């Protein structure tokens, strides 16, 4: 039995990062390890957080979670580092997604692993962020220097990581299924729960809305005149992290008001299943990306996907089998969506999704982390 400590986002904080971390620790516990999360007392100062709230209304998961880490207090970083140095867990895990966290995470890692026993492994979402800021590379370099090994959830992330360190052990492991959003429900039940007209088909855009996620491209694609002759609507489900008005203006300009269902709030965990199961296809028209947790929610709920050929998205979506991989422009997106509905691909693709999803297990992620730990020389 190993002792595992994950430092990062977890309840009472919300979002995909928290869901990932909680599910991973649950898997370590299932495998017989002693595992816990040290999450934040302060994750972001309010002026740096673009959403409405950082906190979840969902129940706390049944795993050990302690609020202990301040992202902005160096005295706290030293305190946590010394505590972990003394406690000497076998592995400390960091889920790294933003250079803002690098000083905090890097300092804790540097102090904790000085006990010559603890091994530090980072699961990298992005090493070069989608929205770049001054100091990003310096901060990420500091973090990388204090980590022993890395898991990349897309091959493009591992390539980016080589710009900072090409020597330390690293492994590719695709994002496991997000299977912690509940069981599958029927399409009809999901549509009725959401108050949707069951005579329509629905395209889903899901998750926090940022410029790089390409909602504008999807809106322009959906403005194609063919869709106006069909009983198809677009659901936009997620909180705006950029200027909401620019999208509202675009919807009005394209005369899409009657064809759009806009749910511009954070979607609680217990509601996620209804949005995915109510839809016929999930659209991820990203302009740039590494990987996306939305893909793995779609796999869990057995929904076909449209993704763009940026970053690691295409690695997870076999083109023409479980969905479509297209260029990040509105004409290519429109063509693929029209093909999907004209050729009635939903049942065929859903069957293929059920087969493909078997590749993405949390057990495999745990095995990858353990293999890396065995390679680290202390």
N, C-alpha and C positions, 0 to 999 in steps of 0.2 A: 504494500500500500504506500502510495506516494502522497506527499502533502503539496497541494497546488494552491497558489494564490493568484487570482486575476485582479489586476488593477484597471479600472475603467468604468464606463457608464453602466448603471443598473438601477433598478427600482430604488427610490421613487422617481428617477428620471425616466423619460419615455423615448420611444423611437427604435429604429432598427438596430442601432448599436447595443442598446440595453437588451433587446430581445436576443441578439446573437450571444452576448456574454452570458446571459442567464441560461440559455439553452446549452451552451458549451459546458458550463460548470455542472449543470444537471447531468450531462453525459459522463463527465469524470466521476461524479458520485455514483452513477449507475454502474460504472466499471470497477467500483470498489475503492476509489481513492478518497482521501479527505480533501475537500476542495471548498473554497470560499471566494467571495468577491469583496474587495475594498473599493467602494465607490466614493463619489465626491460628497463633501460637505458643501462645496461650491464648484460647479462644473464650468460655467461661463459667467462672467459679470453680465448683468442684464443688458448693458449697452452693446455687448458683442453678440447677443443672441437675437436672431432675426425673427423668431416665431413669437407666438402669443404667450406660451408658457413652456418651461422646461420639464414640467412635472406631469406624471401620469395619474389618471384616475382609476387605473386598473388595480386589482388586488396584488399584493406582494407575492411573488412566487415562493414556493416552499424550499428555498435553499438559503445557506448562510450569506447574508449581505450586511456589511457594516459601512456606514457613512464615516469616512476617516480622512479623505484626501482633499486638500484644497489645491485647485489648479494654479493659484496665483500667489501662494504664500511660501517662500523659500524655507522659512523656519519649519513649516509643516512637512515639506519634502524631506528635510534632514531627519526630522522626528520619525517619519514613516520608514525611511531608509534604515535608520538604526534599529527600529523595532523589528523589521524583517531580517536584518543581518543577525539579530539575536535569535529570532524564531527559526531561522534557517529552513524555510520550505525547500523542497526539492526543485520546484519550478515556479518562477514568477512569470506570468503571462501579461502582456500588454496588447490591447487592441488599438493600433495606431492609425489615425485617420486625418490628423490635422497638426501642422507644425506648432500651433499654439500650445499643444500639450507636451512638446518636446522638452522644455526645461524641467517641468515637473517630473515627467516619466523618466527622463535621462538621469536626473539627480537621484531619484529613488533607486533606480537600477544600479547605478554606480556604487552607492553606499551598500545596498543590500548584498550584492554579489561579492563584496570584498571579504565575506566570510569563507571564500574558497570552496563553498559547497553548493550554494544556490545557483541554478542555471536560469538565465533570462532569455525568454523567447518572445518575439513580437509577431503578431498576426497583422499583416500590413494591408489595409484597405487602399490607401494612397500614400506614396512617399513624396510625390510631387502633386500638390493639391489642384483641384479643378479651377479654383479661383485663387490666383497667385497673389502673394503679398511680399513686400520687402522683408528679407530675413528668413524666408521659408527654407532655403537651402542650408543656411547656417544652423538653424534650429534642428532640421532633420539630421544633419551630419552629427550634431551633438548626441542626439538620441541613438542613432545607429552605432556610434562608437561605444556605447555602453550596453549594447545588446549582444548576446552570444550567438543567436541563430534566428532565422526568419521563416515564416510561412507566408507565401504570397497567394492570394485567392484568384489572381489572374496572371497569365504569363507576362503580360505587359508590365505589371507591377514589379515582377522579378527583374525584368530588363531595366526598369528605372532604378531599382535598388542597386544594380551593378555600378551606377554612377557614383554611389556613396561607399559601397564596399563590395568587392568582387570575390572575397576570400572566405568569409564566414559561411557556415552551413546554411543552406536555404532549400526549401521544397515548395513545389506548387501543389496546392490542394484547393479544388473549386469550393465555392461557398456551399455549405450543406443546406439541405432543405430547411426552410422556416416552417417546421411542423408544430409550432407552439401557438398557432392562432386558431386552434379548434378543429373539429371534425368537418368533413365535407357535408354540405347540405344540398338539396336539389336546386336546380336553377329556378324552378317555380317558387319554392319556399323563399329563396334569397330575394327574388324580385318582389314578392309580396311583402316581405319584411321591410324592404326599402321603399315600398309604395310605388313601384315601377309598373308601367303598363306591360303586361306579359305578352302582348302581341308584337312587341318590338325586340330587336336584337341590340346589344350594347357593346361598345368598345370602351375599355377601361384605361385611363391614365391615372396612376396611383403613386402617392408619395409626396414628400416635400417638393415644392415647386421652385426650382432655381433656373437661371437662364440656360445653363449647360444641358438641362434635361430636355430641351427642345419642344416644349409645349406649343410654342408658336409654329413650329414646323407641322405638328399634328393638326393644329387648327386650320392651317392653310391647306393641308391635304384633305381634311374633312369638308372643306368648302367646295371640293370638286362637285360639279353639277349632278353627277350620278347619284351621290348620296342623298340628294334632295328628293329623288324619286323612290327612295327605299324607306322601309320602316326600321331605320337604324339611328341610334342616338349615341352620343359620346358622354361618358361619365368622367368628370374630373374630380378626383377624390384626394384631397391633400391640402395642407396649409401652405400659403404663399410665403416664401422666404425672399422673394424679390418684389418689385413693384407690381402689385396686383392690378392696378389700373391699366397698365399697358396691355394686359391680357383681356380685360373687360372691353377696352377700346377695340382690340383686334376682333373679338367676338362680334361686336356691333358692326364694325366695318365690313366683316365677311357675311353679315346677316345670318348668324348661326344661333341666335338667342333661343329659338324654339327647338333647336336640335341638341342643345347642351344641357346636361344636368351637373350643376356646379355645387360641390360640397367642400367649401374652402375652410374646413376645420381639420384639426388633427383627428385621424380615425382611431378610436380606441381599439385595443387588441381584440376584444370580444366582438367587434363589428366587422373586422377585416374580412372574415370568411364570406359575409353576405355580398360585399362588393365584387370579390373575385368570382364567386359562384354564380352571381347574377349576369356576368358578362360572357360574351362569346370569344373575345380575344383581348389580350393585354398588350398595350402599345407602349414601347419604350424608345421614343424617337431622339435619343440623346445625341448631342453634338460632340461630346467627348465623355469618356468614362473609363473606369478600370474594370469593375464588376458592379453588380447591383443586387441587393437583397430582394428587390421586387421580382426578379427572375425566379428566385428560389421560393418565394411565396406562390407564384404562378404554378411552378412545378408541383408544390404540395397540393394545391387546389385543382390540379390537372387541367390547366387552362393553356391553350396555344398562345404564342407570343409573336409580336413583331418587334425586332430590335434593329438598331443601326450597326454598321460594321465599324465601330469605334472601340478602342481599348480591348477588353476581354469579353465583351458581350457575346460576340459570335462564337466564342469557345464553348458556350453552354447551350446554344440554340441551333441544332442542325437544320440548315436551310432546306425548306420544302418537306421537312419531316415533322417537326413539332411547331413550326412557325416559319417566319421569313426573316432573313437578314438582308437589309437594304442599305443603300447610300443615305447619308443624313441630309436628304432634301425632300421637300414636300411632294414633289412629283413621284419619286420612287416609293414614298410611303403610301400615297394615294393608290398607286398601281397595285401594290401588294395587298392592301386592304380590299380593294375591289375584287381582285382575283379570289381572295379568301371567301368572300360572300357569294360571288357569282358561281364559283365551283363547289360551293357547299362543303368546304374542307373541315368543318368543325369536328364532326365525329371521327374522321380519319386522324386528324392531328391530336385529338384528345386521347385516342387509343395509343398513339406513339408516345405522347407525354407520359402516360402511365408506365410505359416500359423504360423510358429514358430516366425517369426520376429515381430509379433504383441505384443509380451511380452516386448519388449525393447523400451520403450518410454522415451523421455526427460521429459514429464510431470510427469511420475512416479519418476524420479530422483529429480525433484523439490519438489514433495510431501514428499519424504523421508527426504530431507534437512529441510523442514519446520516442519516435525514431530519431528526431533531431536532438532531443535531450541526450540520447545515448552517444551521439557523435561529438558532443561538446566536450572538450578537454579542459579540465579544471586544474 
